[in-house]
Amino acid sequence: MAGFMLGDKRIAHGLMLAPMAGVTDRAFRVLAVRLGAELTVSEMISAKAIWYKDKKTALLSQFSADEEPFSIQLFGNDPMIMAHAAAELEGKYPTLAAIDINMGCPMPKITGNGEGCALMRNPKLAGEIVKRTAEAIKLPVTVKIRAGWDARSVNAAYVAQTCEQNGAAMICVHGRTREQLYAPPVNRRVIADVKNAVKVPVVANGGIYTAADAVEMLEQTGCDGIAIGQGAMGNPWLFQSVIRALDGSGALIPTLDEIRDTALSHLELLLGFKGDHIGAREARCHIAYYMKGLPGAAAARDKLNRTESGAAVRALTEEFFSAASEVTEKFHLLPK
């Protein structure tokens, strides 16, 4: 049975919203928690930016009770700066669940600086970062890793052991290498190896798009939880679906009205957090995911990409789902 403790927080089914830069912002996290996510994580935050007191970076760390349990993910390659940033965040946010250290980001602008997944090529430094951070704070320190740098250097189990030995309280492992980026396949054997290599909870990540995917991942890896990322885009009900599958309940299929209402709620949250101009522009991508697979989605997405205001996004979304409802009712089509 999945589930684990993170400090004094019980993550009942082990369901975590995987952090995704530019995606899992406050609006997304609030929706995910409403629909079953049990642990959320901030977008990736630069420890150096906190060190230099960058104001824009400070905004990324903001959260509310609606997103809890919530942890903040830091990236960097300097143990002292990482520890300083973690301590500052702990002091600023007393209800934080954990500080998460990113050793999984595969993007060249991050790995090129020796950060993110590049740390998996230097396990000694990775361990020192965890050690210094864990010593600097009382909160649990968690770590996000990948299978390895490339197919010739799959070392997730060893890196996980190194992190555990230096104070990590939980490991989240993405079953792809940095070389793969987000291309299939997800190596579940490597994730299982990590689970077998450490005593702390292990959360599996990668390729979870359905409740069946989640159940299979847990069965094949023995992990304590699942981190869902891309699979929740346009489908935040996936968390509830997984809970129902784990509890033996029936399948969850949202109605068109539920999809529409959630898409509009997502829009309103974005407008509230980021204002009309930025919120509307960022909502366009999210709304397109809610439309995916429904009649007329391609044409609506093209219109959506030309909208500039919250009112326009709202009107187009309502118009699209009204038309989609008529089509699905006429031809007895099921929503996604």
N, C-alpha and C positions, 0 to 999 in steps of 0.2 A: 504493500500500500504506500503510495507516494505521500509526501509531507515531511516537514522538518522544522526544527527550531532555529531561529536566527536571533541570537541573544535571548531576549525575553519575548520575542514575537513568534507566534505559532503560524507557520505557513501551511495551512491545513491540507491542501492537495498539492502543494509544491508548485503552484502556478504563478509564474513570473512574466511580466511584460519585458521582453528583451529591449535594452536601450538601442535606439537607432537615431543617429545624428540627423537633425532636420525633420524628424517624424514624431518621435515620442516626447512631444512637448507637454505642457500642463494640460492642454485640452484633451489630447489623446490619452494621457494618464487618467484623468478624471473619468472619461468614458470607459476605459478598460476596467477600472475598479468597480464602477456601477454594474458592469457586465461580467464580473467574476474574477478578475485578476487579483491575486493575493499579495503580490509584491511588485512595486514599480521602481524603476531606476531612471535617473536623470539622463538627458543627453550627455554625451561625452564633454567633460569640462577640463580645460587646461590648468594644471597645477601652477604653471609659471604665470598664467594670467591672474590667478588669485594672489600669487606672490607679489605681482606688480599692481594689484588692486584695480584691475580692469573693470570698469562699470558694466559693460555689456555682458561680460562673463558672469558677474554677480547675479544678473537677471536669470541666467540659466539654472541657477541653483535654487530659485524660489519655488516653494510648493505650499500646499495647504493640507488640512486634515482629510480632504476628499481624495487625496492621492496616496494616503498611507495604508500599510507600511511602505516607506519610501527610502531609498538609498541614493547617494550621489556618486556618480562614477567619475573618477579622475584619470587623466592620462599624463604621462611625463616619464623622464628617465633619470631624474636626480633624486636620490633617496631623501635628502634633507628637505628639498622643496616639496616633495610629495607629502612628507610627514607634516610639514608646516601647514600646507593647504588643508590636509585632513583635520588637523587640530583646530584650525580657524573655522572650518565648517561645523565641526562638532560643537564648538562654543556658540556659534550663531544659531544653530538649529537643534535644540535639545531633544526633539522628538524623532530625529533621524533613526532609521533602523540599522544602517550600516554605511560604511565607505567602501565603494567598489573600485578596484584597480583594473584599468583596461590594459590587457595584454593580448587583445584579439583584433583590434582594428587593422584591416589590411590595406587601407588607403595609402598610396605613395607619399602624400604630403605629411602623413603621420609617421609611417615606418622609415621614411627618409631621414627623419631626425632621431632615429633610434628609439622611437616610442611605439606604443600599441603592440602589434604582433612582432615587431623587431625584437622585443624583449625576450621572446622565446628562443632567440638565437644566443641569448646571454643569460642562462639560468642563474648564474651567480648574482648578477645585478638584479634580476627579477626577485630573487630571494631577499636581497638587501633592502629593496624597496618595500616589500611586505613587512620585513622585520622592523624597519625604522617607523613605518606607518603604524603598525600594531602597537609599538612601544609608546607612540605619541598620543594615542587616543584610548578611550575606554570602549568605544563602539566596536562591534565586530568588523573585521576587514575581510571582504570577499574579493575574489579575483575572477576575471573573465579571460579565458584563453581560447586558442584554436588547436586543431589537431597538430599543427606544426607549421613551419615556414613553407615547406614544399613536400612533395612525395618522398624525397630522399632524406628528409629530416623530421619525421613524425616523432615528436618527443613530448606529447601532452602529458602522459603519465608521469614522466620524470619531472617536468615543470610543476605539475600539480603537487607531487611529493615535496618538492623544494619549497613551494609556497606554504604547504601545510606545516612543514617543519619550522617555518619562520613566522607562524602565527595566523595564517589564513583560516577563517571560520567556515568558509563555503567556497566551492569551486564551480563556476559555470563554464562548460566546455562546448564550443561550436565545433561540430564534427567535420569541418572543412579546413584545408590548409590555406595559408595566406595566398599561395599561388592560384588556388581555385577561385578566390574572391567569394562569389555567391553561386557559382555553378555547381550542378550536381556531379557526383553523388555526395551524400552525407555519410561519413564513415562511422557507423554506429559501434563497430568493434573497438575503435579508438576510445569512444566515449565510455564503453564498458570497461576498458582497460584503466581509465582514470578512476572510475568508481571502485574498481578492485584494488587500486594502488593507494587509496587514502581512506581515512576514517571519518573525515568531515563530510557533511552533505555535498552531493554532487548534483548539479542541475544540467540537463541535456538541452542543447540548442541546435537548431538547424533543420529545415525541411518539414516543419509542423504546419500543415495547412488544413487538417481535419482532425476531428476527435479520434478517428481511427489511427492517424499518424502518431498522435500523442500516446495512445495506449500501446501501440507497437513499440514506440521508442522506450517507454518505461519497461515493457516486458523484455526487450532485447538487451537493454543496458543495465537494468537494476537500479537506475538512478532514483533520487529522492524527489525530483521535480522536473518541470519542463519550462523552458523559456521560449515564449512565442513572440516572434518579431513580424516578419513580412506577412505571415498568415493572418495576422489580426488587422491588416490594413483593409478597410472596407468591410471587415467581418469581425468586429470586436466581440460578437456573440460567441466566438470560438472558445473563449474561456468558460462560459457557461456550458457549452457543448461538451467540453472535456470533463467538467465536474459531473455532468449527467452520465457520461460514459463510465467514469470511475465509480460512480455510486450505483450504477446499474439501471439508470432511468432511460427513458426513450430518447430518440434523436430530437435535436432542437433545430427547427427550420423557421427563421424569422419571416413574418409576412411582409408584403410590400409596404404596408403602412408602417410597420416597425422599422424597416430599412430607411424609409423616408424620414420618419421622426428622429431616428438616431443621426442620420446625415445632417438634418437641420439643427439638432442639438450640438453636433460637432462644430457646425458653422457658428452658432451663437457663442459657444465657448471661445472659439478662436477670436471672434470679434471683441468679446469682453476682455480677453487677456492682451490682445495685440492691437486693438483699434481697427477701424474700418478698412483702411488702405492695406496694411500688412495682413490683417486677418483674412480679408476677402481673397487676396492673392494666394495665401498659403492654403486656404480652404479648397481652392480649385482642384488641387491634386487629390485631396482626401475625398471630395465629393465624387470625383471620377471613379475612384475605387468602389464606392457604394453603388455606382451605376453599372459596374462591370458585369457583363454577362446578360444584361437585360436588353430587351428590344429597343433599338435606337440609341444605344450607348455611345457609339462612335461619333455620330452626328452631334449629340448633346455635349460630348467632351470637347469637340471642336468649338462649339459656341461658348462653352464654359471657359476655355482658355483665353477668350477675348473679353471676359467680364472684368470689371474694375472695382465694383462696389459690393458691399454685403447685400444690399437690396437686390441687385442684379443676380447674384449667386443664388439667393433665396428664391427668387421668382423662377429662375431657370430650373432649379431643383424641384420645386413644386410642380411645374409644368411637365417635367420629364416623368415624374412618378405617376402623375395623373394619366398621362398617355400610356405608360407601361402597364398600369393597372387595367386599362381598357383592353389592351392587346392580350395580356395573360389571361384575362377572364374569358375573352372570346375564343381563344385557342387552347384553354385549359393548361397553360404553361405554369410550371412551378417556379417561384423565385429561387435565386441561388441559395 
